[in-house]
Amino acid sequence: MWTLAGQGWGRGRALAAWVTEAARVGLLGPRLASRAPDRCCSSADRKEKIDMSCFPVENIRNFSIIAHVDHGKSTLADRLLELTGAIAKTKNNKQVLDKLQVERERGITVKAQTASLFYNCEGKQYLLNLIDTPGHVDFSYEVSRSLSACQGVLLVVDANEGIQAQTVANFFLAFEAQLSIIPVINKIDLKNADPERVEKQIEKVFDIPGDECIKISAKLGTNVESVLDAVIKRIPFPKAHCRNPLRALVFDSTFDQYRGVIANVALFDGVVSKGDKIVSAHTQKTYEVNEVGVLNPNEQPTHKLYAGQVGYLIAGMKDVTEAQIGDTLYLHKQPVEPLPGFKSAKPMVFAGVYPTDQSEYNNLKSAIERLTLNDSSVTVHRDSSLALGAGWRLGFLGLLHMEVFNQRLEQEYNASVILTTPTVPYKAVLSSAKLIKEYREKEITVINPAQFPDKSKVTEYLEPVVLGTIITPNEYTGKIMMLCQARRAVQKNMIFIDQNRVMLKYLFPLNEIVVDFYDSLKSLSSGYASFDYEDAGYQTAELVKMDILLNGNIVEELVTVVHKDKAYSVGKAICERLKDSLPRQLFEIAIQAALGSKIIARETVKAYRKNVLAKCYGGDITRKMKLLKRQAEGKKKLRKVGNVEVPKDAFIKVLKTQTDK
C-alpha cells in the first residue's frame, strides 16, 4: 500500500487499489468484497459518454463573449448554461465558469473558460462551444488566444456605462481576426439604463447598425434566448473537414497531479479518439491519447472528437514543458502543415520573485513551472541577489497580472514569496564596434536595472511606450489631461463619442503608468473613466541609472533606472523609505541617492548616543567638552570600520510594491 502511495498515487487511491486486489485474491469476506471497487471501471468509464458524431460541422458554432470589466460576461455565460440545460437553474449560479479562488474573491475573470452547450433550434440539435474571456487589459492575451478557436463573438456592452476602453480594444481584436460580431446591450433592467444611447454609441464607434443590437438583462434572464438564436443564424460554422488528417490547435492547458497535462484543443481537421497515437509539432514527441471529451462545463468524456469541435485531450504528457500553447497535434505517420499558433506575449512589466526562505527554492521552482503552463504569457529568467538569494525575474503583461500570479502562487501552491518593485524593459544602443561584438547585437534589452550600461558605452537609451485610450465623462477631461501631462504623455487624438463622453488617445512612457496611474485616474474621475493600452514600440529618452549609497557604499539591489526629470523625487522617496526601515547603529548612517558622482538626495539615520555627561554634576565646561570630543572621535573611528548590513526585512519594505499608492 505504502509503495503505491510513494509513487504519487496518494493514500486514498493506494488503499482503493489494495482493497480491489485483496477482493480479487479472496483475502476479504464476501460482504466487504461486494463493496470493493471494480478495477476496470475508471471514473471516466462511469460517466455516460456522449456521441459527438451526431453533430455535423454545419450544426457547430464556436463563439466567445468579450466585453469591458464588469459588463456581465460571466453572468450571461451562466444564463446560457442554464438555458441549454448544462447546469441546473438555481439562485447560486454566479460566475459558474470562474473556477479559480482569485476570480471569486476579486469578482473578475482571469482565465478564459470553455463550455460546450447542446441546443435545439427549429428541430435541429446544435453544438455551441462557448468561451468566456477576461475583460481586463492585462489579460488581453487570453482573449486573443480564445478568438483563434472561434468564428464569432458576442460583444457585451453595459446599458448604463456604455462603450468603455476595453470594449474598443476587444472589438478591434475580433475585427482583425475577421470574426462575426453580435453586439449585445446588457443590464437593461437597471434604473439608469439607456439602451438607445448605447445603440447610437455602437453605431458611431463600431459602424454596426443599431437594429443588429440585442437588448437583454443577463441577471434576470430577459431576452437571453434571442442571443442563442442570433449565434446560430449570424455566426458561420467552422471550415473544417473530418476526412482530412487530424490537425488540432492547443489553445490552453492545465496540469493535473495524477493525469498530467490536460490540453484544451480546437480541431481544424480530422478525428481524434482514445488510443490514437498523436505527435506534437513543437517537440516531435509521440503520445497515446488516454481520454478525449468536452467541457459541459465540467469534463465529460466522449468516444471521439470531430473536426470543428472544441474539447479537451489527455495524452500522458507528464512534463509541464511538453504542452506548448499554440502547438499543433497530428496523428502519428500523418504529418500536416502546423497551424500558425499565437503571437508570443510581450511582457510589459518585470519583477523579481524570491522565496522568503531559500530552503523553499525547489518547491517554488516547481510551482512557477506549473503555473506558467496554465499562464503562458509569463516569461521566466533566473536571477540572484546578495540580499535575497536565488530567485527569478518574471515578465508580466501588467500590474494586475502580476498581483493575480502572486495570489495564485500563494493560494494554489502555498508558496510564500517576496515580490520586488516592478520595472519595465529598457533598450540601449551601443556606441563602439568592440561592445557590439561583445554583446553580439547593436541594441541590448535591459530588464534588470543593476545591469544598465553606463552613458559612455551607448549612443542613446530607449524606453517602451504605449498608446493609451481613456474614455471619460466630459466634466473630468481637464483633470485627466493634467494627469497625463504630468506623466510625460503626448496627446494623439480626442473624439466625442456622444454629448457626455469623450475618448482621449495618448502616447505614454510605460514606466509612468505601470505602478499607480490607473488608481490616480479612477480617483480623479470618481471611478467613471476607463483605461486601456497597447504596445507602441520604443522611443528615445533621457534615462539615468540611480545608485543608492549607505555610508558611501553602493547597494546593488536598490539600483533603479529613472527619467532625468523624475530622478530627484524618486531618489528622495527611496531615501525616506530606507530611513524608516534601517535599524539604528552606534554610528551615523548616511543614505544617499546618486547619479554617477552627483548626490541628489540624502537622509541620515541618527546614531545611538550614550549620555557621557550623566556623571558630571556641575563643574567646569571644559570637562564636559573633553568628554564630548572623546565620544565624537570614537564615533568617527567606529564609522570607518563599521559596515552597514541591510537586514532582509528592510529590503522587503523598500523593494516591495507600494500598496499605499
Secondary structure in CASP SS format (residue, H / E / C, confidence):
PFRMAT SS
TARGET T0000
AUTHOR 0000-0000-0000
METHOD secondary structure of the structure
MODEL  1
M C 1.00
W H 1.00
T H 1.00
L H 1.00
A H 1.00
G H 1.00
Q H 1.00
G H 1.00
W H 1.00
G C 1.00
R H 1.00
G H 1.00
R H 1.00
A H 1.00
L H 1.00
A H 1.00
A H 1.00
W H 1.00
V H 1.00
T H 1.00
E H 1.00
A H 1.00
A H 1.00
R H 1.00
V H 1.00
G C 1.00
L C 1.00
L C 1.00
G C 1.00
P H 1.00
R H 1.00
L H 1.00
A H 1.00
S H 1.00
R H 1.00
A C 1.00
P C 1.00
D C 1.00
R C 1.00
C C 1.00
C C 1.00
S C 1.00
S H 1.00
A H 1.00
D H 1.00
R H 1.00
K C 1.00
E C 1.00
K C 1.00
I E 1.00
D C 1.00
M H 1.00
S H 1.00
C H 1.00
F C 1.00
P C 1.00
V H 1.00
E H 1.00
N H 1.00
I E 1.00
R E 1.00
N E 1.00
F E 1.00
S E 1.00
I E 1.00
I E 1.00
A E 1.00
H C 1.00
V C 1.00
D C 1.00
H C 1.00
G C 1.00
K H 1.00
S H 1.00
T H 1.00
L H 1.00
A H 1.00
D H 1.00
R H 1.00
L H 1.00
L H 1.00
E H 1.00
L H 1.00
T C 1.00
G C 1.00
A C 1.00
I C 1.00
A C 1.00
K C 1.00
T C 1.00
K C 1.00
N C 1.00
N C 1.00
K C 1.00
Q C 1.00
V C 1.00
L C 1.00
D C 1.00
K C 1.00
L C 1.00
Q H 1.00
V H 1.00
E H 1.00
R H 1.00
E H 1.00
R H 1.00
G C 1.00
I C 1.00
T C 1.00
V C 1.00
K C 1.00
A C 1.00
Q E 1.00
T E 1.00
A E 1.00
S E 1.00
L E 1.00
F E 1.00
Y E 1.00
N E 1.00
C E 1.00
E C 1.00
G C 1.00
K E 1.00
Q E 1.00
Y E 1.00
L E 1.00
L E 1.00
N E 1.00
L E 1.00
I E 1.00
D E 1.00
T C 1.00
P C 1.00
G C 1.00
H C 1.00
V H 1.00
D H 1.00
F H 1.00
S H 1.00
Y H 1.00
E H 1.00
V H 1.00
S H 1.00
R H 1.00
S H 1.00
L H 1.00
S C 1.00
A C 1.00
C C 1.00
Q C 1.00
G E 1.00
V E 1.00
L E 1.00
L E 1.00
V E 1.00
V E 1.00
D E 1.00
A C 1.00
N C 1.00
E C 1.00
G E 1.00
I C 1.00
Q C 1.00
A H 1.00
Q H 1.00
T H 1.00
V H 1.00
A H 1.00
N H 1.00
F H 1.00
F H 1.00
L H 1.00
A H 1.00
F H 1.00
E H 1.00
A C 1.00
Q C 1.00
L C 1.00
S E 1.00
I E 1.00
I E 1.00
P E 1.00
V E 1.00
I E 1.00
N E 1.00
K C 1.00
I C 1.00
D C 1.00
L C 1.00
K C 1.00
N C 1.00
A C 1.00
D C 1.00
P H 1.00
E H 1.00
R H 1.00
V H 1.00
E H 1.00
K H 1.00
Q H 1.00
I H 1.00
E H 1.00
K H 1.00
V H 1.00
F H 1.00
D C 1.00
I C 1.00
P C 1.00
G H 1.00
D H 1.00
E H 1.00
C C 1.00
I E 1.00
K E 1.00
I C 1.00
S E 1.00
A C 1.00
K C 1.00
L C 1.00
G C 1.00
T E 1.00
N C 1.00
V C 1.00
E H 1.00
S H 1.00
V H 1.00
L H 1.00
D H 1.00
A H 1.00
V H 1.00
I H 1.00
K H 1.00
R H 1.00
I C 1.00
P C 1.00
F C 1.00
P C 1.00
K C 1.00
A C 1.00
H E 1.00
C C 1.00
R C 1.00
N C 1.00
P C 1.00
L C 1.00
R E 1.00
A E 1.00
L E 1.00
V E 1.00
F E 1.00
D E 1.00
S E 1.00
T E 1.00
F E 1.00
D E 1.00
Q C 1.00
Y C 1.00
R C 1.00
G E 1.00
V E 1.00
I E 1.00
A E 1.00
N E 1.00
V E 1.00
A E 1.00
L E 1.00
F E 1.00
D E 1.00
G C 1.00
V E 1.00
V E 1.00
S E 1.00
K C 1.00
G C 1.00
D C 1.00
K E 1.00
I E 1.00
V E 1.00
S E 1.00
A C 1.00
H C 1.00
T C 1.00
Q C 1.00
K C 1.00
T E 1.00
Y E 1.00
E E 1.00
V C 1.00
N C 1.00
E E 1.00
V E 1.00
G E 1.00
V E 1.00
L E 1.00
N C 1.00
P C 1.00
N C 1.00
E E 1.00
Q E 1.00
P E 1.00
T E 1.00
H C 1.00
K E 1.00
L E 1.00
Y E 1.00
A C 1.00
G C 1.00
Q C 1.00
V E 1.00
G E 1.00
Y E 1.00
L E 1.00
I E 1.00
A C 1.00
G C 1.00
M C 1.00
K C 1.00
D C 1.00
V H 1.00
T H 1.00
E H 1.00
A C 1.00
Q C 1.00
I C 1.00
G C 1.00
D C 1.00
T E 1.00
L E 1.00
Y E 1.00
L E 1.00
H C 1.00
K C 1.00
Q C 1.00
P C 1.00
V C 1.00
E C 1.00
P C 1.00
L C 1.00
P C 1.00
G C 1.00
F C 1.00
K C 1.00
S C 1.00
A C 1.00
K C 1.00
P C 1.00
M C 1.00
V E 1.00
F E 1.00
A E 1.00
G E 1.00
V E 1.00
Y E 1.00
P E 1.00
T C 1.00
D C 1.00
Q H 1.00
S H 1.00
E H 1.00
Y H 1.00
N H 1.00
N H 1.00
L H 1.00
K H 1.00
S H 1.00
A H 1.00
I H 1.00
E H 1.00
R H 1.00
L H 1.00
T H 1.00
L H 1.00
N H 1.00
D C 1.00
S C 1.00
S C 1.00
V C 1.00
T E 1.00
V E 1.00
H E 1.00
R E 1.00
D E 1.00
S E 1.00
S E 1.00
L C 1.00
A C 1.00
L C 1.00
G E 1.00
A E 1.00
G E 1.00
W E 1.00
R E 1.00
L E 1.00
G E 1.00
F E 1.00
L C 1.00
G C 1.00
L H 1.00
L H 1.00
H H 1.00
M H 1.00
E H 1.00
V H 1.00
F H 1.00
N H 1.00
Q H 1.00
R H 1.00
L H 1.00
E H 1.00
Q H 1.00
E H 1.00
Y H 1.00
N C 1.00
A C 1.00
S C 1.00
V E 1.00
I E 1.00
L E 1.00
T E 1.00
T C 1.00
P C 1.00
T E 1.00
V C 1.00
P C 1.00
Y E 1.00
K E 1.00
A E 1.00
V E 1.00
L E 1.00
S C 1.00
S C 1.00
A H 1.00
K H 1.00
L H 1.00
I H 1.00
K H 1.00
E H 1.00
Y H 1.00
R C 1.00
E C 1.00
K C 1.00
E E 1.00
I E 1.00
T E 1.00
V E 1.00
I C 1.00
N C 1.00
P H 1.00
A H 1.00
Q H 1.00
F C 1.00
P C 1.00
D C 1.00
K H 1.00
S H 1.00
K H 1.00
V E 1.00
T E 1.00
E E 1.00
Y E 1.00
L E 1.00
E E 1.00
P E 1.00
V E 1.00
V E 1.00
L E 1.00
G E 1.00
T E 1.00
I E 1.00
I E 1.00
T E 1.00
P E 1.00
N H 1.00
E H 1.00
Y H 1.00
T H 1.00
G H 1.00
K H 1.00
I H 1.00
M H 1.00
M H 1.00
L H 1.00
C H 1.00
Q H 1.00
A H 1.00
R C 1.00
R C 1.00
A C 1.00
V E 1.00
Q E 1.00
K E 1.00
N E 1.00
M E 1.00
I E 1.00
F E 1.00
I C 1.00
D C 1.00
Q C 1.00
N C 1.00
R E 1.00
V E 1.00
M E 1.00
L E 1.00
K E 1.00
Y E 1.00
L E 1.00
F E 1.00
P E 1.00
L H 1.00
N H 1.00
E H 1.00
I H 1.00
V C 1.00
V C 1.00
D C 1.00
F H 1.00
Y H 1.00
D H 1.00
S H 1.00
L H 1.00
K H 1.00
S H 1.00
L H 1.00
S C 1.00
S C 1.00
G C 1.00
Y C 1.00
A C 1.00
S E 1.00
F E 1.00
D E 1.00
Y E 1.00
E E 1.00
D E 1.00
A E 1.00
G E 1.00
Y E 1.00
Q E 1.00
T E 1.00
A E 1.00
E C 1.00
L E 1.00
V E 1.00
K E 1.00
M E 1.00
D E 1.00
I E 1.00
L E 1.00
L E 1.00
N C 1.00
G C 1.00
N E 1.00
I E 1.00
V C 1.00
E H 1.00
E H 1.00
L H 1.00
V C 1.00
T E 1.00
V E 1.00
V E 1.00
H E 1.00
K H 1.00
D H 1.00
K H 1.00
A H 1.00
Y H 1.00
S H 1.00
V H 1.00
G H 1.00
K H 1.00
A H 1.00
I H 1.00
C H 1.00
E H 1.00
R H 1.00
L H 1.00
K H 1.00
D H 1.00
S H 1.00
L C 1.00
P C 1.00
R C 1.00
Q C 1.00
L C 1.00
F C 1.00
E C 1.00
I E 1.00
A E 1.00
I E 1.00
Q E 1.00
A E 1.00
A E 1.00
L E 1.00
G C 1.00
S C 1.00
K E 1.00
I E 1.00
I E 1.00
A E 1.00
R E 1.00
E E 1.00
T E 1.00
V E 1.00
K C 1.00
A C 1.00
Y C 1.00
R C 1.00
K C 1.00
N C 1.00
V C 1.00
L C 1.00
A C 1.00
K C 1.00
C C 1.00
Y C 1.00
G C 1.00
G C 1.00
D C 1.00
I H 1.00
T H 1.00
R H 1.00
K H 1.00
M H 1.00
K H 1.00
L H 1.00
L H 1.00
K H 1.00
R H 1.00
Q H 1.00
A H 1.00
E H 1.00
G H 1.00
K H 1.00
K H 1.00
K H 1.00
L H 1.00
R H 1.00
K H 1.00
V H 1.00
G C 1.00
N C 1.00
V C 1.00
E C 1.00
V C 1.00
P C 1.00
K H 1.00
D H 1.00
A H 1.00
F H 1.00
I H 1.00
K H 1.00
V H 1.00
L H 1.00
K E 1.00
T C 1.00
Q C 1.00
T C 1.00
D C 1.00
K C 1.00
END
